[in-house]
């Protein structure tokens, strides 16, 4: 009975908190629905964190800021750290509600409810934090896969007579890809148009991408800007060859990971087929 009262009170409180917090929806207008599936309810977590006065200044928060700066290639780490916290809090609130309803439906004791809630909440927090690292890993993989193609285009345009900045601009303008590398190319181009020096813009580009081959590439470009280098094309070709080898290795690793992920569904299908085939035989033996 006590648990039922708690569920009703909790549900009413959550609904009330949602309507109160809807004014904060504007903070999540640019959030990707695919990454944050409960985007429409993140305002609940935001409101609750504002109420408790959370400052986002712990060591854990500083690590998150660094991670999100790498994922989104800029200085958005603080903003996405807040979104991540809102996502975690909102998820936990919804999970607690679902567990409460499940507990009442199953007639479980309060002790079992508490234990189950703790286990599920720890699993949810672990999963959400792991997803952040997966986002960073996917971004780095996409940059590795796209870099050789970009370098090939750049070398072709430079060989045709364009300088580095003009070749960069042409690739950035003509590409409509929303993959991380091409986004960074457009950001760098816009920074140069806004008055930032080419050297500084290229360095920021390398720092946002956090890729060893891109650091090498940018050092070659900056050296070319400062001193001039007639061998820039041959040096870029050598770097491009290295990038193609890296891309092949990355593609191979991704293929192996995909094959591994297929094992579980195949095992489940195999067990299901065995059960379908063996069940009639077992029933027949039991009836004898």
Long-range contacts (C-beta under 8 A, 24 or more apart in sequence): 2-110, 3-100, 3-103, 3-104, 3-110, 3-113, 4-104, 6-100, 7-97, 7-100, 7-101, 7-104, 10-96, 10-97, 10-100, 11-97, 14-44, 14-93, 14-97, 17-44, 17-47, 17-48, 18-43, 18-44, 20-47, 21-46, 21-47, 21-48, 24-50, 27-82, 27-83, 28-83, 28-86, 31-83, 35-135, 36-83, 36-87, 38-87, 38-90, 38-91, 38-94, 41-90, 41-94, 42-83, 42-86, 42-87, 42-90, 43-86, 44-86, 44-89, 44-90, 44-93, 45-85, 45-86, 45-87, 45-88, 45-89, 45-90, 45-93, 46-82, 46-86, 48-89, 48-93, 49-82, 49-85, 49-86, 49-89, 54-85, 56-81, 56-82, 56-85, 64-132, 67-132, 67-133, 67-136, 68-132, 70-136, 70-139, 70-208, 70-210, 71-132, 71-135, 71-136, 71-139, 73-139, 73-180, 73-183, 73-184, 73-187, 73-208, 73-209, 74-187, 74-208, 84-128, 84-132, 87-128, 88-124, 88-125, 88-128, 91-124, 91-128, 92-121, 92-124, 92-125, 95-120, 95-121, 95-124, 96-121, 139-180, 140-210, 140-211, 141-250, 141-254, 142-179, 142-180, 142-181, 143-180, 143-181, 143-209, 143-211, 143-214, 144-211, 144-213, 144-243, 144-246, 144-247, 144-250, 145-247, 145-250, 145-251, 146-177, 146-179, 146-180, 146-181, 146-182, 147-181, 147-211, 147-213, 147-214, 147-217, 147-243, 147-247, 148-240, 148-243, 148-244, 148-246, 148-247, 150-181, 150-182, 150-185, 151-217, 151-236, 151-239, 151-240, 151-243, 152-240, 154-236, 155-233, 155-236, 155-237, 155-240, 158-232, 158-233, 158-236, 159-233, 164-221, 164-224, 164-225, 164-232, 165-192, 165-198, 180-209, 181-209, 184-208, 184-209, 198-225, 199-225, 199-226, 213-239, 213-242, 213-243, 213-246
